[in-house]
Amino acid sequence: MANTLKLEIVTPDGTVYSEDVEMVTLPGVAGQMGILPQHVPLISQMVPGEMIVSRDGRDLFVATGEGLIEVTATRVSILTDLAIPADRIDEAKAEEARQRAEARLREKLSGEQVAAVNAALTRSLVQLRVKRRRHV
């Protein structure tokens, strides 16, 4: 179909989403990217943030982590470490994870540990931002 493109989101746990959509807005390294059918081919890095999937006149909001994006005229393929629709985010758990990560950052940590804790903190903050913005 010329008015849609196939969106496929894959995480280490498996395929999270695989549907035909009208538009995808992604958090890329250069800022938000809007992808429509017949987009020019590209490969880019995705940063943690909010993805907006437009399908059947409705928007689905997804908290995303780091990943890779491949775009063709008919397909958007995303490999990421995190993809959680806003309605599936457990706000209490995300807040608890944020507090744990912030507490860990106050401890004496190695460089590798700091990187891991910062990644966990970023994932929890993205989830909280998406969940609280949408109030779902």
C-alpha positions, 0 to 999 in steps of 0.5 A, a space after each residue: 500500500 502506498 499510504 503506509 509503511 511496515 514498522 517493525 520494532 525488535 528488542 532482545 526479548 523479541 518483536 515488540 511491534 510489526 504493523 503497517 502504519 501511516 507515520 513514525 516519529 523517532 528520537 534520532 541523534 540529530 533530533 526527532 525524525 518523521 518517517 512517512 511512506 516513500 521516505 529516502 533510505 537511511 540508516 541512523 542511530 536512535 537515542 532514548 526518547 519517545 516514539 510516536 506511531 500513527 496508525 488508523 488516525 490514532 497515535 501510539 506513544 512508545 518509550 524507547 531506548 538506544 538502537 539502530 533505525 533502518 528506513 526504506 521507502 516501504 519499511 522502518 526497522 528498529 533494533 532497540 534495547 527498550 520499547 514500551 508502549 505508554 499504556 504498559 509502563 508501570 509508573 511506580 516501578 519506573 520511579 523506583 528504578 529512577 530512585 535506585 539509580 540516583 542513589 547508586 550514582 552517589 556511591 563510589 563506582 567504577 567507570 563501567 558501573 557509572 555507565 551502566 547506572 546512567 543507562 538504567 537512569 536514562 531508561 527509567 526517566 524516558 519511561 516516566 516522561 512518556 507515561 506522565 506526558 500522556 497520563 494513560 
